[in-house]
Amino acid sequence: MSGLLMAILFWCAGIALLIGSYSITSRLRKASEELLMHSEHEKGKDNSASIALRIEGKILDYIPSYLFQIAFSVFGSLLIAFGFVALAFFFG
């Protein structure tokens, strides 16, 4: 019974990682756009804050999102495969 429970837990964790990769990349893009827009609003008020916000927005903009998606997809697929290994222990 514990093999079946472990298989289900591995599958759920793997699927969560696969879905999480897309939500994290979209959140990074949204945060980058918000920081750049906020830096434009701060431009006339506080130049140092505007520069800091622009740097943060550009750093988030330069992070390659495909690396996050590839890494999360590989780890999620590995967890799903471990779920099948745990399922083999249930039937074995």
HELIX and SHEET records of a PDB file:
HELIX    1   1 SER A    2  HIS A   41  1                                  40    
HELIX    2   2 ASN A   47  TYR A   62  1                                  16    
HELIX    3   3 SER A   65  PHE A   91  1                                  27    
END                                                                             
